[in-house]
C-alpha cells in the first residue's frame, strides 16, 4: 500500500486505537448472524422516512406555488384596476382640458467658449 508513496519523510506512523466494544462477544456474533435481517429492517425504515420527506417537500412546493399564483392574480387585478382608474381619470381630464397658446420667443446667445 505504501509502495506508491515516498516514505522517507515519515518519522512515525501509528494507527489510532479503537475504543473497546460496548457489546458482549455473544451479542456481536448474534448481530453478525442476523445482519441481513437488521439491514432489511433499517432499509424499510429509511425508505419510509424518505417517502415521508418527499411528500412533505412536495406539499411545501405546492403551497409555495399556490401562494405565488395568489400573489400574481392579486397583482394582475390591482394592475387592471389601476389601468381603469387612469383611463377614467384621463377621460374626465380630457373633457375639461382647455388648450392655451403661450407666446414663445427665442433668444440667440453668442457662442462663448469657456476654457
N, C-alpha and C positions, 0 to 999 in steps of 0.2 A: 504494500500500500504506500509506503513512504519512498519507494524506489523512484517515483516520478519527481520528487521534490528534493531540493538541496537541503540536507540535514546538518550541514556544518555549522549553521548559526544557532542551532538548538543547544541550550545548556542543560535544560532539564525538561522532561516531558512526563507528565503523570496523569492518570485518569482521575476524574473526580469520583470519590466513593459514593456508592448508592446507599440511601438510608435503609435500614432493615425493614422488612415487610411487616405490615400490621396484621397480616393474615397468618393463620397457622399453616403448616405444610399440608395438612389434610384438606383444608379449605382451598388452598391453591390448586391442589390436584383435582378437586371437585369442579372448580371453575374451569380448569383446562379441559376436563372431560365434557362439560356442558357448554362450552364456548359457543357452539353453533346455535344452541337454543337461546342463549343470552343475546347473541348478536341479532338474531331474528326479532326477538322481543324489542330490542332497542331500535332496530331499523324501522319497525312498525310505528313505534312512538315518534321517531324522528320524522317519518313520513306524515303522520297525523299533525304534528306541530307545523310542518312545512305547509300542508294544505290549509291549516287554520290561518297561518300568517299570510298566505297568498290570498285567501278570501278577505281577510281584513284589509290588505293592501288594495284589492280590487274595490272594496266598499269605500275606502278613503278616496281613491281616484274618482269613483262615481260621484261622491259628494262634492269634490272639488270641481268636477266638470259641471254639475248642476248649478253650483254657486257661480261659476263663470258665466254660464248661459243666462242665469237670472240677471247678473250684472250687465251683460251685453244687451239683453232685452230692455232693461231699465234705461240704459244709456240711449238706445235707439228711440224709445218712447219720449224721453226728455228732449232729445235732439229734434225729433219731429215736431213736438210741441213748441220748441223754441223757433223752429223754422216757420210754423204757422203764425206765432205771435209777431215775428219780424215781418212777415208778409202782410199781416193785417195792419201793423203799425205803418209800414211804407205806403199802403193803400190810403190810410187816413191822412198821412202827411202829404201824399201826392195830391189829394183833393184840395187841400188848403194851401198848397205851395204857390207862392207868387214870385215870379221872376223879376229881378230888379237889375237894371243895367247900371253898371258903375263906370264912371269915366276913368279911362286908363291913359296915363301919359307915360311916355318912355323918355328916360334921360340917358344920354350917351355920355359916358365918362371917358376922359382921355386915357390912353394907355400909360400907366405908371408902373415902372418896374422898381421893385424894392430889392436891393442887394444885401 
